[in-house]
């Protein structure tokens, strides 16, 4: 989002001199967790600031899961493990985010996120500690900070690339994070190192590191991506074929007996009772290209073929070639569409045209076209403010000035499709939730499913319980089922 430009007479020589200066000014730093030397362009204070900035965007876009008890559990375990690491003084933050994807990730400086999706797929507190310990390992080993350093150096040589795509991603703000435009990907060496550090931290806290084998069994089984592909974890944590075997080797190499270390399986499972499972339709949901929001009672149609993202503070889409976007947000503090449009057009470097009052599917609205000047070049777009319920909604779409003619039609159709929803099936939709059941007799998992039906497939129940359908399970065992919400979503 920010760029630094240096004017030089010969751009090739200038880039080479800049790279040379950065390389020798920064040198190599000793990794505090591994003792190894690693190339680093980012100081610890810069690492913390980078993480803190991204932390705010991610928290806004995903939102915290509404469970003080589970939030406290994640924080308690995280802070305990971090205090036993080589970098205890970092401003560690551990957040449970309201995302159904099976994932966990760490930002530079100690900002760690656990999704409710991975919480639903784990089966003990020790497994959760293993996941958190692994992410702490990425921070203490400075994997993400080191990777950013390498990316910075590469950018010196290759330049920015597509100015338009960079401008679109920047202006979209948190929307870009939802599309994975900022995505750190670790190699096998970093993963193995974080596994080893995770074992170190969780065992120091008294958790049985053998629980990590269950974590990797789950990650191999659970499909957590939105399109039914491999788990989202794989986008930031490439999973080696022999990952489970690797972790067994790491544990064996410690030479320790962990048989008396804690797992806290039943306590953990009971804490999951009532956990939202899968997408929460109360936060809005898609049916093909139409977006519905039950709480705010509206619908919106996005262009065919555009990539859509639904987040806590906005819903939007980016064209397949990343040349245009359209975003819907709620205007905080505004009481009229006319006033909101006036505020929008009063921004520096924004020039409005054809500003007028309009009716959008029976709702009062004000719209205009606009042009804007940015460091990356000119933008053109359309904006609409609509009064609905007790809120004013902003719908804005834009592209580069050169591409606006090709995208104006799609943007206009989208913002003009905003409409109220009265369908009781949409307004009354509720999320599915996990229920914890204690078996009163021995039975197979298939018999459990037959007795306690779920709203998801048998395979999904087998995966989140990490059991086979024909496995005989003793009385007293706690198992997960998924109870359907009401409504049609």
Residue pairs with C-beta under 8 A, 6 or more apart in sequence:
1 170
3 160
3 375
6 14
6 18
8 14
8 17
15 156
15 157
18 156
19 153
19 156
19 157
22 41
22 152
22 153
22 156
23 153
26 39
26 40
26 41
26 149
28 37
28 38
28 39
28 40
29 37
29 38
29 39
29 40
29 142
30 36
30 37
30 38
31 37
31 38
31 141
31 142
32 86
32 87
32 140
32 142
33 85
33 86
33 87
33 137
33 140
33 141
33 142
33 197
34 141
34 193
34 197
38 142
38 146
39 146
39 149
39 150
40 142
40 145
40 146
40 149
41 148
41 149
41 152
41 153
42 50
42 108
42 145
42 148
42 149
42 152
44 109
47 108
47 109
47 142
47 145
48 90
48 91
48 108
48 109
48 110
49 109
50 107
50 108
50 109
50 145
50 148
51 107
51 108
51 109
51 110
51 111
52 91
52 109
52 111
54 107
54 111
54 177
54 182
55 93
55 107
55 111
57 173
57 174
57 177
58 97
58 107
58 113
58 174
58 177
59 95
59 97
60 174
60 311
60 312
60 313
61 174
61 175
61 177
61 178
61 311
61 312
61 313
61 314
62 97
62 98
62 99
62 113
62 115
62 178
62 311
62 312
63 97
63 98
63 283
63 311
63 312
64 71
64 95
64 96
64 97
64 98
65 71
65 96
65 97
65 98
65 116
65 276
66 98
67 96
67 275
69 271
70 96
70 116
70 119
70 271
70 275
71 95
71 96
73 125
73 128
73 271
74 94
74 95
74 96
74 114
74 128
74 132
75 94
77 94
77 125
77 128
77 129
77 132
77 205
78 92
78 94
78 112
78 132
78 136
79 92
79 94
80 205
81 129
81 132
81 133
81 136
81 201
81 202
81 204
81 205
82 88
82 90
82 92
82 110
82 136
82 201
84 201
84 204
84 205
85 136
85 140
85 197
85 201
86 140
87 110
87 139
87 140
90 109
90 110
90 139
91 109
91 110
92 110
92 111
92 112
93 110
93 111
93 112
94 112
94 114
94 132
95 111
95 112
95 113
95 114
96 114
96 115
96 116
96 119
97 113
97 114
97 115
97 116
98 116
98 276
98 280
98 283
98 312
99 115
99 116
99 117
100 115
100 116
100 117
100 224
100 276
100 277
100 278
100 279
100 280
101 115
101 117
101 224
101 225
101 226
101 231
101 232
102 115
102 117
102 118
102 121
102 218
102 219
102 222
102 224
102 231
102 232
102 233
103 113
103 115
103 117
103 118
103 224
103 231
103 232
103 233
103 236
104 112
104 113
104 114
104 115
104 118
104 131
104 132
104 134
104 135
104 233
105 112
105 113
105 135
105 184
105 236
106 112
106 113
106 135
106 136
106 138
106 139
106 144
107 113
107 139
107 144
108 139
108 142
108 144
108 145
108 148
109 139
109 145
110 136
110 139
112 132
112 135
112 136
112 139
114 128
114 131
114 132
116 275
116 276
117 224
117 232
118 131
118 224
118 233
119 128
119 272
119 275
120 272
120 275
120 277
120 434
120 464
120 480
121 218
121 222
121 224
121 463
121 464
122 128
122 131
122 214
122 215
122 218
122 268
123 214
123 218
123 265
123 268
123 269
123 465
123 466
124 211
124 214
124 263
124 264
124 265
124 268
124 269
125 207
125 262
125 263
125 264
125 265
125 267
125 268
126 202
126 207
126 208
126 209
126 211
126 261
126 262
126 263
126 264
126 265
127 211
127 212
127 214
127 215
127 218
127 263
127 268
128 268
129 202
129 205
129 207
129 211
130 198
130 199
130 202
130 207
130 209
130 211
130 212
130 215
131 215
133 197
133 198
133 199
133 200
133 201
133 202
134 194
134 195
134 197
134 198
134 212
135 194
135 198
136 197
136 198
136 201
137 193
137 194
137 195
137 196
137 197
137 198
137 200
137 201
138 144
138 186
138 190
138 194
140 197
141 190
141 193
141 194
141 197
143 184
143 186
143 190
143 193
143 194
144 184
147 184
147 185
147 186
148 184
160 166
162 322
163 376
163 377
164 322
164 323
164 376
164 377
164 399
164 400
164 403
165 322
165 323
166 376
167 374
167 376
167 377
167 379
167 400
168 318
168 322
168 323
168 324
168 325
168 399
169 176
169 181
169 322
170 176
171 325
171 374
171 379
171 398
172 316
172 318
172 325
172 327
174 311
174 313
174 314
175 309
175 311
175 314
175 316
175 318
175 325
175 327
176 182
178 309
178 310
178 311
179 307
179 309
179 318
180 235
183 235
183 236
184 236
185 235
185 236
185 238
186 194
186 236
186 237
186 238
187 238
188 238
188 240
191 237
191 238
191 240
191 243
192 246
192 250
195 212
195 246
195 247
195 250
196 250
198 209
198 212
199 209
199 212
199 247
199 250
199 251
199 254
202 209
202 211
202 212
203 209
203 254
203 256
203 258
203 261
206 261
206 262
207 261
207 262
207 263
208 258
208 259
208 261
208 262
208 263
209 251
209 254
209 258
209 261
210 251
210 258
211 263
212 247
212 251
213 244
213 247
213 248
214 466
216 239
216 243
216 244
216 247
217 244
217 466
218 463
218 466
219 231
219 233
219 234
219 239
219 243
220 239
220 243
220 244
221 463
221 466
222 231
222 463
222 464
223 229
223 230
223 231
224 231
224 232
224 233
225 231
225 232
231 239
233 239
240 246
251 258
265 478
266 478
269 436
269 478
269 480
270 436
270 478
272 434
272 436
272 480
273 434
273 435
273 436
274 433
274 434
274 435
275 433
275 434
276 431
276 432
276 433
277 431
277 432
277 433
277 434
277 456
277 482
278 431
278 432
278 456
278 482
279 285
279 431
280 431
281 292
281 294
281 429
281 430
281 431
281 485
281 487
281 489
282 294
282 295
282 429
282 430
282 431
283 293
283 310
283 312
284 291
284 292
284 293
284 294
284 310
284 315
285 291
285 292
285 310
285 429
285 489
286 292
286 308
286 310
287 489
289 301
289 302
289 303
289 304
289 306
289 308
290 299
290 300
290 301
290 302
291 299
291 300
291 301
291 302
291 308
291 310
291 315
292 298
292 299
292 421
292 426
292 489
293 299
293 315
293 421
294 421
294 426
294 427
294 428
294 429
294 487
296 330
296 388
296 389
296 391
297 388
297 389
297 420
297 421
297 422
297 427
298 388
298 393
298 418
298 419
298 420
298 421
299 417
299 418
299 419
299 420
299 421
299 426
300 315
300 328
300 395
300 414
300 417
300 418
300 419
301 413
301 414
301 417
302 308
302 317
302 326
302 414
303 317
303 319
303 326
303 410
303 413
303 414
305 319
305 320
306 317
306 318
306 319
306 320
306 326
306 410
307 317
307 318
307 320
308 315
308 316
308 317
309 315
309 316
309 317
309 318
313 329
313 330
314 327
314 328
314 329
315 327
315 328
316 325
316 326
316 327
316 328
317 325
317 326
317 414
318 324
318 325
319 325
319 399
319 407
319 410
323 399
323 400
323 403
323 406
323 407
324 397
324 398
324 399
324 403
324 407
324 410
324 411
325 397
325 398
325 399
326 395
326 396
326 397
326 410
326 411
326 414
326 415
327 395
327 396
327 397
328 393
328 394
328 395
328 418
329 393
329 394
330 391
330 392
330 393
330 394
331 340
331 385
331 391
331 392
331 393
331 394
334 340
334 343
334 385
334 392
335 392
336 387
336 392
337 364
337 365
337 366
337 385
337 386
337 387
337 392
338 357
338 366
338 385
340 366
340 385
340 392
340 394
341 355
341 366
341 367
341 368
341 383
341 385
344 350
344 352
344 368
344 370
344 383
344 385
344 394
345 352
345 355
345 368
345 370
347 372
349 372
349 373
349 374
350 370
350 371
350 372
351 370
351 371
351 372
352 368
352 369
352 370
353 368
353 369
353 370
353 371
354 368
354 369
355 366
355 367
355 368
356 366
356 367
356 368
357 364
357 365
357 366
358 365
358 366
358 367
358 384
359 365
360 384
360 386
360 416
360 418
360 419
361 417
361 418
361 419
361 420
362 419
362 420
363 386
363 387
363 388
363 418
363 419
363 420
364 386
364 387
365 384
365 385
365 386
365 387
366 384
366 385
367 382
367 383
367 384
367 385
367 415
368 382
368 383
369 380
369 381
369 382
369 383
370 380
370 381
370 382
370 383
370 398
371 378
371 379
371 380
371 401
372 378
372 379
372 380
372 381
372 398
373 379
377 400
377 401
378 400
378 401
379 398
379 399
379 400
379 401
380 398
380 399
380 400
380 401
380 404
381 396
381 397
381 398
381 399
381 404
381 411
382 396
382 397
382 398
382 408
382 411
382 412
382 415
383 394
383 395
383 396
383 397
383 415
384 394
384 395
384 396
384 415
384 416
384 418
385 392
385 393
385 394
385 395
386 392
386 393
386 395
386 418
387 393
388 418
388 420
393 418
395 414
395 415
395 418
396 415
397 407
397 410
397 411
397 412
397 414
397 415
398 404
398 411
399 406
399 407
399 411
421 427
425 487
425 488
426 487
426 488
426 489
428 486
428 487
429 485
429 486
429 487
429 488
429 489
430 485
430 486
430 487
431 485
432 455
432 456
432 482
432 483
432 484
432 485
433 482
433 483
433 485
434 464
434 480
434 481
434 482
434 483
435 452
435 480
435 481
435 482
435 483
436 478
436 479
436 480
437 448
437 452
437 478
437 479
437 480
437 481
438 476
438 477
438 478
439 448
439 473
439 474
439 475
439 476
439 477
439 478
439 479
440 475
441 475
442 472
442 473
442 474
442 475
443 451
443 472
443 473
444 469
444 470
444 471
444 472
444 473
445 461
445 462
445 465
445 467
445 468
445 469
445 470
445 471
445 473
445 479
446 458
446 469
446 470
448 473
448 479
448 481
449 458
449 461
449 469
449 481
452 481
453 481
454 460
454 461
454 481
454 482
454 483
454 484
455 482
455 483
455 484
455 485
456 482
458 469
460 482
461 480
461 481
461 482
462 468
462 469
464 480
464 482
465 479
465 480
467 473
467 479
473 479
